[in-house]
Amino acid sequence: MKLNIALLAGDGIGPEVIDQAVKVSNAVAKKFNHEIVWTSGITGAAAIDAVGEPYPDATHEICMAADAVLFGAIGHPRFDNDPKATVRPEQGLLKMRQKLGLFANVRPTFTFPSLIDNSPLKRERIEGTDLIILRELTGGIYFGERGRKDDGNTAFDTCTYTRAEIQRLAKLGFEMAMTRSKKLCCVDKANVLESSRLWRETVQDMEKDYPEVEVSYEFVDAVAMRLVQWPSSYDVLITENLFGDILTDEASVISGSMGLMPSASIGVHTSLFEPIHGSYPQAAGKDIANPLATVLSAAMMFEDAFGLKEEAELIRAVVNKSLAEGMVTEDLSGKNKAYKTSEVGDWLAANI
């Protein structure tokens, strides 16, 4: 099988962790007799430095021509520390989501048996956790009208959703729940926000089409609390953009490290696969970043974009083996030997 994959390394540790995912993907392709055609594009701060914008048209053309996109990370502190910067790396991510129609971010959260005691939460609270948060990506406050008034002393950001945007995400959530434990939780703030009331109303109208799915409705603050108390009680959660951004980062610590969690963004045109962590510029170029989230994102890509489940399972198996045998970077090594990013990638590829 020929796999055309756009490769966007991005900023910070992005290029280093992407390199390891490429090693692993190439090893899988060789083992299963696939051909991967990688086409690289620039984005984020690297693209701003090169061409003045964070998601250039040339990069978009590469993504549109690909079967899937494997993405590293975006962000640089020189932009974070400059509130007056008119062009920012993160604008490239938002633009990419809009132009590729990436409407649903799929964030699985699960535990690794060998690392369960690395979590800041007690073992008895997190054992058996296996949940997915579906975050809407193209609407809400990140894309609403914004601005300043009163000579810059008042700022506003507007949260806007259409019924069609909600239906599109909820349909994916219902379908995903049907393949799992048939439990769906709609996360909102319907006691306060009109946009949340539309979310709840829309999902309630869809329940009749999925009679086997048990649907619950919870306020976002209650879910934030329950995620660290009883995460295993959840299966599939659906929510809007801002709430999903916050809850998925909270859920990521359940596993013990943000460096372990993969994600996918389902698109109208091309789907994108990326680790949930940021660009971690302090570690850039030091060969110390954890590549496993990016490698597991590649596993999601093989399965979800190409239907290659056996290949994906092999990647997950060698990642679990690396954790069990202590072939890990410094964020997971504790008092044991820490291996370099590149060494972990080499080990994974060799084991495949």
N, C-alpha and C positions, 0 to 999 in steps of 0.2 A: 504494500500500500504506500502511495506517495502522500506525504504530509507536508503541506506548505504552511510554514509557521513564521509569523512576524515576531521579531525579537527586539523588545524595547528595554534596554538595560536601565536607563534613567540615571539617577544621581546617587551619590553617597556609596553605600555598600551594594547598590543595585547591580553594577557590573560584576562584582565578585560572586554574589550568590547566583546570578543568572548563569555565569560560567559553569557552576557545578550542576545546575539543572540541565544545561546543554550536554555536559559529559554523561549524565545519567540517561537522558533521552536518547543520545546517540548509541549508548550501550544497549538500551532496550530495542532500538531500531535494528541494530546489527543482529541481536539474538532472534528477533521475530521476522527478520527479512523485510523490514520497511525501509523506505527512503525518505529522509527528512531534508527539505530544502529550507534553510534558515535565511531570512532577509532582515537585516538590521535597520532600525530607524532611531532617530534621536528624539528625545522629549525632555520636558522639565527644565531644570537650570542649565543642563548641558546644551539643550536646544536654544535657550535664550542666549547663551554665550556664543553659539555658532551662527544663528540666523535671526536672533532678536525676538523670537516667539516660542512659547513652550510646547506647542503641538503643531508643527509645520504641515503644510499641505502635502509635502512629499512623504512625510511619515504616515499621514492619513491614507494616502494612496497605497502604501505598503500594507497597511492593516486591512483595507478593503479588498485587496487582492489575495489575502491569506485565508486559510481555513480556520486559523485560531491565532491568538496573540498571547505570547508569554512575556510578562511584564515584571520589572524589578521594583523600583521605588522612585518617588519624586520628592524633591525638597532640598533646600539649602539654607543654612542659618543666616546668610547675608540678606536673604529676603525676609526671613522670619523677624529679624531685628530691625526691619525698615518698614514701619507702618505706612509710609507714603509711597512705597514702590507701586508703580502703576502696572507693571507686568510681573507676575509671580509664577513659579513652577506649578503650583496647584491649579492654576487656571488651565494648564494643559490637560490635567486629568479631567476636569469638568468638561472641557471642550471635547475631549476624546469620548467621554461618556455620551455626550449629546450627539456627536456626529456618527458614532457607531451604533447609536440606539441601545446603549448598555443600560437597560432599565431595571435589572434585578441583580443585586449582589448576594451571592450565595456563600454564607459563612458557616461551615461546620465547626462544632466544638465537641471534642471528645478527649478522653484521657488515654495515656500510654501506660500500660501495666508497670513498666520498669521505672516510670517517673512519677507515679502517683503521689509519692511523698514529697516531691519538689513543689507541689502546689501550695500556695499560701492558705488554702482551705483544708479542712480536716478530711482525711481519707473517707470516713463514713458519709460525708456529705456529697462527695463527688464521684464515688464509685458508680459505674454504670451510666455516667453521663454520655449522651450521644444525641446532640440536638443540632438543629440548623436554624439560623436566623436569615430570613429573606428581607433584605433592605431595599426599598425603592430608591432608585438612583438618579432619575432625571427630573424630578419635581421637588416641591417643598421649598423650604426657606433658602436653600443654597442657590436656587434658580429664580426666586421671586424678585419682585421689584425691591430695590434698595436705594438708599441715598442719605443725604444730610439736609437739614434745614436749620433755620434760626442761626444763621452765620456759622454753621458747622457744629453747633452745640447740641443738636438733637439728631440722632441717627435712627433709621428704621430698616427692617428687613421683613419682607412679606412672605408668608407661607401660603402657597396656592396649590390645590390639587384638583384634577378633573376626575370624574367617575371612571372614565376610560383608563386612566393611568392606574387607578386603584384596582380595577377589574383585572387588568393585565397581570399585575403582580399577584393578586389573590388567586387567580386561576393557577398560576405556577405553584403557589403554596398548597392549594387543595390537591393538585396532582401529585406533588411531592409527598404529602401526608398519606395519600392512598397507597404509596409504595413502601411506607414505613409503619408507624404505629397508629395511623388514622386519628391523630390528634393535631389540631391546629389552634394556635393562639393568636388573636389579633391584638396588637399592642397599640394603644392610643392614649389620648388625654381628652376623651369625649365629654368629661364633666366641665371642661373649660373651653376647648378649642372647637370652632365650627368646622375646620378642616378635618379634625378627628371624628366629629359626628358624621361627616360624609363617609369617612373610612368605615366606621362601624355599620352604618346604614347599608353601604354597598356590599360588605361581606355578609351581612345578615340576609340580603336578597339572594346571594349566591348559595346559601346553605342547602336549599332544596335540590340543587343540582349534584350535591355530594352527600347523600343521606347517611353514608357509612362513616363520615368524618365527624368526630366530636369537636365542636368549635367552642372555644372560650374567648372572652373579651376581658382584657386586663389593662389597667392604667399603667403607663410607662414607669412611674415611680414605684409601683408595687412590684413590677417585673424586675426592676433594678435591684430590689431587695431580695426577691425570691431566687434570682440567679446565683446569689452567693449563699443562700440557705439550702435550697433544694433544686439544684440545676437538673437533676435526673428526672424531675417531674415534667419537664418540657420535652417536646419532640420537634415540631416545626412552628416557628414564630414568624409572623409577617408584620412589617411596620414601615413607617415613612422614613424619609431620608435622614433627618437629624437624629431622631430617636435611635434609628438603626446604627448610625455612626457611633453613638455613645455606647449602646448596649453590646455591640459586637466587640469593642475593645475591652469592655468589662468582662465579657464571657471568655475572652482569650486567656486570661490569667488562670482560668480553671485548670488548664493543661500544665501549668507550671512555667510557661515561657511563650511570649508572643512570637518567638522565633520558630515555633512549631506549627503554626496554624496557616493552612492554605485558604484560598478563596477563588471564586469564579464570578465573573460578571457576565450575565446572559445578555446577548445582544440581538437586535433585529438583523444586523448585517454580519458581524463577526464577534464571537465571544472572546473574552479576555480572562487570563488566569494569572493570579499574582499572590505573593505572600501578604499577610495582613500588616506586617510591620512597616515602619517608615524607612527613610533613607539612612538613619543613624550615622550622620556625617562624622561623629567623633571616632568611629571605627573604620572609616573609609581608607582603603589602601593598606590596612594593617593585617589583612588575612586572618581576622579573628571572628568575623560575623558568622552567625549560625545559618547555614544554607538549607536546612531541612524544610522550612515552610515553603521555600521556592521549589524544592524538589517535589514536595507533596502537591504543590500547585500543578506541576507538570503531570503528576499522576492523575489529578482531576481532569486535566486537558486530554490525556489519552482516552480516558473513559467517556467524558461528557461531550467532547468535540468530535471524537473519531469512533466512539463505540468500542474501544479496545480495552475491555475490562481486565483480561488476563495480564496485559502489560501493566495496567495501573496497579493491580494487586501485587505484582512482583516488586514494583517500586516501593509500595507501602511495606511489604515484607522486609526488604533490605533496610529501610529506614528503622523499623522496629528492631531489627537485628543490631544496627549501629548503636541504638540507644541502650539495648540490653548489654552489649559488650563494651560500652564506654567509649566508642569512637565518636566523640562529641567535641564541640568547641567550648571555650572557657565559660560561657554562660550556663552550661549544664554540667561541667566537669567536677564542681565542688573541690574536694581536696585531691582528686585524682588527676592524672595527666590530661591536659587540654591539647586538642589537635587543631591544626590550622584549617581554615575554611577549605582550602584547596586539597588538603589531605583527606578531609571527610568526603569531598566529592570524588576523589580518586578511589577511595575505599568502596564507596557505594557502586561506582561504575564497575570496579573489578569484581565485586560480589555478584552483580547482575550477569 
